[in-house]
Amino acid sequence: MRFENANAFYVLLILTLLDSGPAFGDEIGPALSDRSGGAFEPKDGRVHAVLLQLERAGFVTSLWRQAVRRRRLYEITGRGRAERQSLQATLRQQVDSLDRLFSAVTDGISRAS
C-alpha cells in the first residue's frame, strides 16, 4: 500500500509503536509524544484516521474493549510488520540520500569560500 509522505510518517510511527504491543487508540498519540520527549505531538483525529486506513489495509486489527468506557484496542498484523519494515527501510534510504546531498552542498560551499 502506498501512503503520501506525511501520512507515511504517521503510519511508520503508529506501526512501530504497535509492534511493541497492542494499544488503545486514544493512548497512541500521547505515547508517541512521550516517547519523542514532546517533539512530536500528533492530533487524536489524525491518529484515528490513520488507524482506520491501517485497519482497512489489513495492517492492524482492533477489538472493542469495555473497562470504565468502551475503547478500541489496536494490534499490528504480520502484514503490518512487513509494511513497517518496508517504510522504515525507505525512510532510512531517504535520510541517507539527504545526508549525502547536505554533505555535497556543504563541501561545495566550503571550497567556494
C-alpha positions as CSV (number, residue, x, y, z in Angstrom):
1,M,0.0,0.0,0.0
2,R,1.3,3.5,-0.8
3,F,0.9,6.4,1.5
4,E,1.7,10.0,1.0
5,N,4.9,11.2,2.7
6,A,3.4,13.0,5.7
7,N,0.9,10.2,6.1
8,A,3.7,7.6,5.7
9,F,5.5,9.2,8.7
10,Y,2.4,8.7,10.9
11,V,1.9,5.2,9.5
12,L,5.5,4.3,10.4
13,L,5.3,5.7,13.9
14,I,2.0,4.0,14.7
15,L,3.1,0.7,13.3
16,T,6.3,0.9,15.2
17,L,4.5,1.7,18.4
18,L,2.0,-1.2,17.9
19,D,4.9,-3.5,17.1
20,S,5.9,-3.2,20.8
21,G,2.4,-4.4,21.8
22,P,-1.3,-3.6,21.5
23,A,-2.6,-0.1,22.4
24,F,-5.9,1.7,22.8
25,G,-6.5,4.2,20.1
26,D,-6.7,7.1,22.5
27,E,-3.3,6.2,24.0
28,I,-1.3,6.1,20.8
29,G,-0.9,9.9,20.3
30,P,0.2,10.6,23.9
31,A,2.5,7.5,23.8
32,L,4.2,8.9,20.6
33,S,4.5,12.3,22.3
34,D,6.0,10.8,25.4
35,R,8.5,8.7,23.5
36,S,9.6,11.6,21.4
37,G,10.1,13.8,24.5
38,G,7.3,16.0,23.3
39,A,9.0,16.7,20.0
40,F,6.1,15.1,18.1
41,E,2.5,15.7,19.3
42,P,0.1,14.1,16.9
43,K,-3.6,15.1,16.9
44,D,-6.1,12.4,18.0
45,G,-8.2,13.0,14.9
46,R,-5.2,12.3,12.6
47,V,-4.1,9.2,14.6
48,H,-7.6,7.8,14.4
49,A,-7.8,8.5,10.7
50,V,-4.5,6.7,10.1
51,L,-5.7,3.8,12.3
52,L,-8.8,3.4,10.1
53,Q,-6.6,3.4,7.0
54,L,-4.3,0.8,8.6
55,E,-7.2,-1.4,9.6
56,R,-8.7,-1.3,6.1
57,A,-5.4,-2.2,4.6
58,G,-5.1,-5.2,6.9
59,F,-2.0,-3.8,8.8
60,V,-3.8,-3.7,12.2
61,T,-6.8,-5.3,13.8
62,S,-9.0,-3.9,16.5
63,L,-11.3,-5.1,19.2
64,W,-13.8,-3.2,21.3
65,R,-12.9,-3.5,25.0
66,Q,-15.1,-2.4,27.9
67,A,-13.5,-1.2,31.1
68,V,-14.6,2.1,32.5
69,R,-15.7,3.0,29.0
70,R,-15.8,1.3,25.6
71,R,-12.5,1.7,23.7
72,R,-10.8,0.2,20.7
73,L,-7.7,-1.9,21.2
74,Y,-5.4,-2.0,18.2
75,E,-2.8,-4.7,17.4
76,I,-0.4,-4.9,14.5
77,T,-0.7,-7.8,12.0
78,G,2.0,-9.7,10.1
79,R,1.3,-7.6,7.1
80,G,1.6,-4.5,9.3
81,R,5.0,-5.7,10.5
82,A,6.2,-6.2,6.9
83,E,4.9,-2.7,5.9
84,R,6.6,-1.1,8.9
85,Q,9.9,-2.7,7.9
86,S,9.5,-1.6,4.3
87,L,8.6,2.0,5.3
88,Q,11.5,2.1,7.8
89,A,14.0,1.0,5.1
90,T,12.6,3.6,2.6
91,L,12.9,6.3,5.2
92,R,16.5,5.3,6.0
93,Q,17.3,5.4,2.3
94,Q,15.8,8.9,2.1
95,V,17.7,10.1,5.1
96,D,20.9,8.7,3.7
97,S,20.3,10.5,0.4
98,L,19.6,13.8,2.2
99,D,22.8,13.3,4.3
100,R,24.8,12.9,1.1
101,L,23.1,15.9,-0.5
102,F,23.8,18.1,2.5
103,S,27.4,17.0,2.6
104,A,27.9,17.7,-1.1
105,V,26.3,21.1,-0.7
106,T,28.4,21.9,2.4
107,D,31.6,20.7,0.7
108,G,30.8,22.9,-2.3
109,I,30.2,25.9,-0.1
110,S,33.5,25.2,1.9
111,R,35.5,25.0,-1.3
112,A,34.0,28.2,-2.7
113,S,34.9,30.2,0.4
